[in-house]
Amino acid sequence: MSESVVVFKMSEHNLDIDEVTQELLAVISGWLKQENCYTTDVQQQMLESHLRAMVARAKTGEALPEVDVSLFDEISQHSIALSQRVVDTLPGLAPEETFLLSVHFEVIRSND
């Protein structure tokens, strides 16, 4: 099953941060439903807040503080892959964004 990947060129196309955040949340919700995963209200708020910040960084080019990726050794490859799919939609983000976002997916995927 091949799905087309949407790419949001934030600054190049002067895209709206909130609109792109909502579109990405809808895409992510679809991915989570496919895996029978769900978010609690708090997890949804945290994910939305993190996504909005990522989308803003993709638009402004703001850099992340240095991140020690070894802190993410216990995050599953599956959560990292899901996170990478999101980061791939926002060109120009630092590779560390994948690891930071993967924590959300790891927590969400652990819900019973």
Beta strands, then each sheet from edge to edge (+ up, - down):
end
